[in-house]
């Protein structure tokens, strides 16, 4: 906790230094640049007149034109400029913000509460499984698998939980471990393929297609695997295989199901 407060104070001080440095540069830079540029142009005109390269009328007209250009440039690039005194307001605002943040933390949080070990939180989650988010369920099941690495059912449940929690790579790892224990589990092959598809941004790559084919080989009624295999076949222009994969799926879908109409439409479009 002490390290946390030290880091917080250092971050606040660094933020104040950055803001104050920027304010100081803004206060000192703009006017100096414009004045120096104007002074150099006017001095050059004076030198040209002194060398006889400009007559009185030309010199007067050039000075007037230079003055108009400088004035127009200042109007076009009029940025807010910080005054030297503004740095104190900035510093006060930073201090007030830090104090308000600290007050809210003390009032709404628990600064004296000791940090809980990750394993402790997982054990508390396991006591109330019905109220857990998918990521928490995955954490609880991960602890179960850690204690029982040869529990195939726990591994498949872990894979499903990680999939729901948005961790397709972790899900694929769990399903692979489950399949190492029971290679003839068609559903785990199908779930492995789905995890690989999600990890690959929705595309059915070679590994995913191999997992789906193994699932259908072990159980032809794995309709999810059939859908992805048909989708991959259409992507490479193989309508015959797509129809073979999707025919059982279309047969079990209700005629009013929009998914059935979508599959039929895609096959019809591929036949044209």
N, C-alpha and C positions, 0 to 999 in steps of 0.2 A: 504494500500500500504506500509506503514511503517513496519508493521509486516512482510510483504513479504520480504522486503529487509533485515530485521534482521535475518529471518530464512535462507535466502540465504547466508548471511555472516557466520552464524554459521555452515551451512552445508559445506561451502568451508573450513573453519578452521578445522572442524572435519576430512574432507577428507585429508587435509594436515598433520594433526597429525597422522592419521593412516598410511599414506605412509611413513612419516619420522620415525615413530617407527619401522616399518618393515625394513626399510633400516638400522637403527641402529642395530637391532638384527642381520641382515645378516652380518654386518661388524664386529660384535664382537664375533659371536658364532662359526663359522666353524673352524677357525684356532685353537681356544682354545680347542675344543673337541678333535681334532686330536693330538695336542701336549700333552694333559693330558693323553690320552690313550697310546701313545707311551712311555711317561715317566714312567707310571706305569708298563708297560711290561718290559722295560729295567731294572727298579729297582728290579723287581721280579727275573729276571735272575741274577742280581748281588747278591741278597740275597742267591739264590740257590748255586751259586759258593762259596760264603763265608762260607756256612754251609757244603761244601764238597759234595754236591749232584750233582754238575756238574764239570767235569774236564775242563781244559783249552780249549781243542779242542771242546768239546760239547758246552761250553759257547760261544766260538767264532762263531760256526755254528748257535747256537740259536739266537744270536744277529743279525747275517746276515739275517737269515730267517725272524725275526721280522721286520727288516728294509725293506725287500722286500715286506712283506705283507702290511705294512703301506703305502709304496709307491704305490702299486697296488690299495689299497683302495682309496687313494687320487685321483688317475687317473680315477678310475671308478665312483667316486662321485664328479666330479669337477663341482661345481655349481658356477654361477657368484656371486661374493662377492662385496657388495657395500663398497666403501671407505668412511671414515668419511667426506671427502670433498664433496662427491656426494650428501649429504643431501641439500647442498646449491643450487645445480643444480635442485634438485627435488622441493625445495621450490620456486625457481624462475619460474620453469615450471608451477607449480600450480597457482602462481600469474599471469603469463602471460595468462594462460587459462581462469582464472576468468575475467581478464580485457578484453580479446577478446570476451568472452561470453556477458559481459555487453555492450561492444561496438556494437555488432550485435543486441542485444535487443533494444538499444536506436535507432539504425539506421533503423531497419526493423519493429519494433513494435510501440506501442503507450503507453509508460509508464505513460503519464499523463492522459490517458483516464479513466474516472470513470467506475467502474463495472456496468453492466446493470442487473437489476433484471430479474429473469427468466420470469416473466409475461410480461415484456417489450419486451423481445426477442420473445416470443410467439405471441404477437400482431403484431410485425413486420413481422413475418413469415406469419401470416394470411393475410397480405396485398398482398403477392405474392405467392399464393398457387401453381401456375404452376411450380415454380422453387424449390420446397421443396423436401428433402429426406424423405423416409418413416418414419423415427423417428421424423422428424419435423412435418409431417402431423399428426402423432399420438399425438404429443404434442398439436397442435392446436385443434384437435378434443377432446382431453382430457379437454381443457379449455371450449369448447362448452358444453360438457357433465356436467362439473362442474356447469355451469350456468343453464343448462336445464337437470337435472337428469332423467326426465321422457320422454326424447325424444328417442324413440326406434330406429328411423332411425340413429340418431347420434351415438347411442351405437353400432349398427351393423357396421357402418362405422369406428368407433374407433377400434372395434375388428379386422376388416380387415386390418386397417393400422398397428396395433400392430403386427399382424401376418406377414405382409410384412417386418416390421422393425426387425424381429427376436425376438419378445417377445411373445412366445406362451402362457405363463402363464397369462400375461396381457390381451392377446386376449381372452382367455377362460373366464376370469373374466368379460370382456365387453359383451361377448355373453350370459353369464349366466344372467347378469342384463337385457339384452334385452329380453330374454326368460321369465324372471319374469314378464315383462310387456305384452308379447304376446306369450304364451306357444305353440301356434299352428303354429309357423313360422318354417317350415321344413328346410329352408335354414340355419337358425341360428343354428338349431340342428346339421346339417351337418358340419357347420363351427366350432361349438364347438368341435365336435368329431375330426376334423382335427387338431385343436389347441392342444387338449390333446394328440394326437398321436405324434405331433412334440415335445411337452414338455416331452414325455416319450421316446424320442430317436428313434421314428419310430415304436414303438410297439403299437399294439391295446390292451389296457388294458380294464378292465371291465367298467370303466366310459365312455371311448371313444366308446366302442361297444354299450353301452346303448344309447348314444346320436345318433349314426348312426341308430340304430333300430327305434328310435323315428322318425328320419327324414324320413326313408323309410315308416314307418307306416302312416305318414301324407302325404307323397308324394312319391309314388313308382318310380317316375322318377328322384329321387335324385341319379344320377349315381355315383357321387363321394362317397357317403355313401355306395352304393352297392359294389364299388370296395374294400373298406376297410373291409366290412363285409365278402366278399368272401375271402379276404386275411387272415382274422382271422380264418375263417372256415378251410381253407387249412392248416393253422399252427397247428390246433388241429386234423387234419386228416379227416375232414368231407367234402369229395369231393362233396357229393350230395347237401349240402347247398351252397357250393362255386359255383357250376354250376347254381343253382337257382338264386343266386345273380348276377352272371356275365352274364347270358344269355341275359338280356335286354341290357347290356353294349356292349357285342360283336355284337349284332344285329345293333346297331346304328353306330358302328365304320366302317369306310371305309375298304374294303377288303385289300387295299394296306397299311393301317395304321399298323406300326410295333407293336403298343400296342395290336391290335386285335390278331395278331399272337402270341404274348407273352402270352396272357391270354389263348388262345387255347392250346398252348404248355404246360403251367403249369397244365391245367386240364387233358391233356393226360398223363402227367408224374404221376399225382396223381392216375390215374386209373390203373397203372401198378402194 
